[in-house]
Amino acid sequence: MPPDILVYLGLCGIAFVAATIFPAQSEAVLVGLILSGHYPVWALLLAAGIGNVSGSVVNWGLGRGIDRFRHKRWFPVSEDKLVKAEAWYNRYGKWSLLAAWLPVIGDALTIMAGVLRVPLVTFVILITISKMSRYLVLTLITLEFL
């Protein structure tokens, strides 16, 4: 496997993990790779976006089955975060998913979307806008300072 593919897969993987409750800094990895100047920015954005959106889809899937698992010790979001996310979601509806890029509450929002049975296509469109906008702004800021 060519080394460049491993870089993109690694970025995709870290972005996937970052979309879950596990601590990961996909933004730092993306900025580092942009600053290296060795990779096309569009390809880095694509890899990060695919990974991050995919991780959010996993959260959505967890939300679909939350009633079976929400009290399990390993469940990725605390009851308190779920209550806050549900209140936010009920206030703003599906448009709250545009805030899924935010730390902490973003993960809970993606799970809450599954709980509230947001259609997968709607979810993916809104999450893609949210997550890619964050990466794009970060990229533009990074390129501004090159």
C-alpha positions in Angstrom: 0.0 0.0 0.0 1.5 3.4 -0.9 2.5 5.6 2.0 0.1 8.4 1.0 -2.9 6.0 1.2 -1.9 5.3 4.8 -1.8 9.0 5.6 -5.3 9.4 4.3 -6.6 6.3 6.0 -5.0 7.4 9.3 -6.6 10.9 9.0 -9.9 9.2 8.2 -9.5 6.9 11.2 -8.7 9.6 13.6 -11.6 11.8 12.3 -13.9 8.7 12.8 -12.8 8.3 16.4 -13.1 12.0 17.0 -16.7 11.9 16.0 -17.4 9.5 18.8 -17.0 10.2 22.5 -13.4 8.9 22.5 -10.8 11.7 22.8 -9.1 12.4 19.5 -7.8 15.5 17.8 -8.6 15.2 14.1 -8.3 19.0 13.8 -4.7 18.9 15.0 -3.8 16.1 12.6 -5.5 17.8 9.7 -3.6 21.1 10.4 -0.3 19.3 10.7 -0.8 17.5 7.4 -1.8 20.7 5.7 1.3 22.5 7.1 3.5 19.7 5.9 2.6 20.7 2.3 3.0 17.1 1.1 -0.7 16.4 0.4 -3.4 18.0 -1.7 -5.7 20.0 0.7 -8.8 18.7 -1.0 -7.8 15.1 -0.4 -7.1 15.8 3.3 -10.5 17.5 3.6 -12.2 14.6 2.0 -10.5 12.0 4.2 -11.3 13.9 7.4 -14.9 14.5 6.3 -15.6 10.9 5.4 -14.1 9.7 8.7 -16.0 12.2 10.8 -19.3 11.8 9.1 -19.0 8.0 9.3 -18.3 8.3 13.1 -21.4 10.4 13.5 -23.4 7.7 11.6 -22.2 5.2 14.2 -23.5 7.5 16.9 -26.8 7.8 15.1 -27.0 4.0 15.0 -26.3 3.9 18.7 -29.1 6.3 19.2 -31.5 4.1 17.3 -30.9 1.3 19.9 -30.4 3.6 23.0 -33.3 2.1 25.0 -31.4 -1.2 25.1 -28.1 0.3 26.0 -28.4 3.7 27.6 -27.8 2.4 31.1 -24.8 0.2 30.3 -21.6 1.3 31.8 -19.8 1.5 28.4 -22.5 3.6 26.8 -20.7 6.6 25.2 -22.9 9.5 26.4 -24.0 10.2 30.0 -27.6 10.6 30.9 -27.1 14.2 31.7 -25.6 14.9 28.2 -28.5 13.1 26.6 -31.0 15.2 28.5 -29.2 18.4 27.4 -29.0 17.3 23.8 -32.6 16.3 23.8 -33.6 19.7 25.1 -31.4 21.4 22.5 -32.8 19.1 19.8 -36.4 19.7 20.8 -35.8 23.4 20.7 -34.2 23.6 17.3 -35.3 20.4 15.6 -33.2 18.7 12.9 -31.4 22.0 12.3 -29.6 21.5 15.7 -27.5 18.9 13.8 -25.7 21.8 12.2 -24.1 22.3 15.6 -22.8 18.7 15.7 -19.3 20.1 15.2 -19.3 21.5 18.7 -17.3 19.6 21.3 -19.2 17.5 23.8 -22.8 18.4 22.8 -22.1 17.5 19.2 -21.7 13.8 20.0 -24.8 13.8 22.1 -26.8 15.5 19.3 -25.8 12.8 16.8 -27.0 10.1 19.2 -30.2 12.0 19.9 -30.9 12.2 16.2 -30.9 8.4 16.2 -33.1 8.3 19.3 -35.6 10.6 17.7 -35.5 8.7 14.4 -34.2 11.4 12.2 -34.1 9.8 8.7 -30.6 8.7 7.8 -30.5 10.8 4.6 -31.5 14.0 6.4 -29.0 13.2 9.1 -26.1 12.6 6.7 -26.8 15.8 4.7 -26.9 18.0 7.8 -23.9 16.3 9.5 -21.9 16.6 6.4 -22.6 20.3 6.2 -21.7 20.7 9.9 -18.5 18.7 9.9 -17.2 19.8 6.6 -17.8 23.5 7.4 -15.7 23.1 10.5 -12.9 21.4 8.6 -13.1 24.0 5.8 -12.9 27.0 8.2 -10.0 25.4 10.0 -8.3 24.8 6.6 -8.8 28.3 5.4 -7.4 29.7 8.7 -4.4 27.4 8.4 -3.8 28.4 4.8 -4.1 32.0 5.7 -1.1 31.7 8.0 1.1 29.7 5.7 
